[in-house]
Amino acid sequence: MADPFSILACSGPGAGQAIARSIAIGYFSAAAVAFVTIWLFRLITRTGRNWLAYCGALLFALHPAWTISAVRGDCGYTKVALSGLVLLVVLGFLVLQVMTARRYKK
């Protein structure tokens, strides 16, 4: 009888390409998170809201690009999904920071 978790394993034709694509998407997302986090730190002086930038930096440090493996398990689909989620959260931080900066500007 096969292991019930073997259906989650990444193997077969195209597995290498799926893993490489997941790793590349993870790194691209991490670079975007780094860019947005730097932008958040630049906006601190205008808003005084520094906790958003520090949360962005923490999410960058714990980003799935380097904390979740694409080689074992599901070909990196979890890595891709969580990388996208982290990017959306940090972009939400940026929107909040910009809205706050506009309020302070007036």
N, C-alpha and C positions, 0 to 999 in steps of 0.2 A: 504494500500500500504506500502510496506517495505521501510525502510530508505535506500537510495542508498549507504550509507557508511557501511551498515551492512555486505556487502560481504567482507569487509576488516577486520571484527572483528574475533578474534581468539576464536573459541568455537568448541564444539563437541568432538568426540573421538580422543584422541591423542594430544589434545591442550596442556595439562599439560606437556607432554613429549617434545613437540616442544618448549614451553616456557623455560623449564629447559635446554634444549640443547642450545638454543640461549643465555641464560644467561651464561652458562659454556663457550661457544665459545667466548663470549664477554670478560669474565675475563681472559681467556687464551691469547687472543689477547692483552689485557692490560698488562699482565705480560711480553709478548714478547716485547711490545713497551717500557716498563720500562727497560728491559735488554738492548735493542738497544740504548736507550737514555743514560744509564749509560756508555755504550761503546763509544758513541759520546763524552761525557764529558771527558773520559779518553784520547781521541785522540786530544783534544784541544791543549795540550801542544806541539804536533808535528806539527800541522797545523796552529794554530792561528785563525782558522775559528770557532769562538764560536757561531755564530748565528744559525748554524745548530743544535747544542745541545740545545740551548734555545727554538728553534722551536719544537724540539722533546719533550722537557719538557712541553711546552704549549699544544701540541697535547695529551700528556699523561694526563694532568690535565683536558682536555675537552673530554677525550675518551668516545665513545659511551657506554662503559660498565657501566658507572654511569650517563650518561646524557640522555640516551634514554631508555624508558621503554619497556620491553618485554611482560608485562602483558596486556597492553592495545594495541589494534590495530591488528597488523599483526603477532602475535606470536613471535615477535623479529627478523623477517627476515631483517628488516631495520637495526636493531642493528648489526646483523651479517655482512651485506654487508658493512656498514660504518666502523665497526671494522677492517675488512679486508683492506679497503681502507686506513685507518689511518696507519695500519701496513706496507702496501706497500710504503706509502709516507715516513715513518720513515726509512724503509730499503733503500729507494732511498737516503735519507740524509746520511746514513752510507756509501753507495757506493761512494757518492761524497766526503765524508770526507776521506775515505781510499785512493781514487785516489789522492786527494790533499796531503795526508801524504806521499805517494810514490814520488810525485813530489818534495816535500821539502826534502826528504831523500837523493836524488841524489846530 
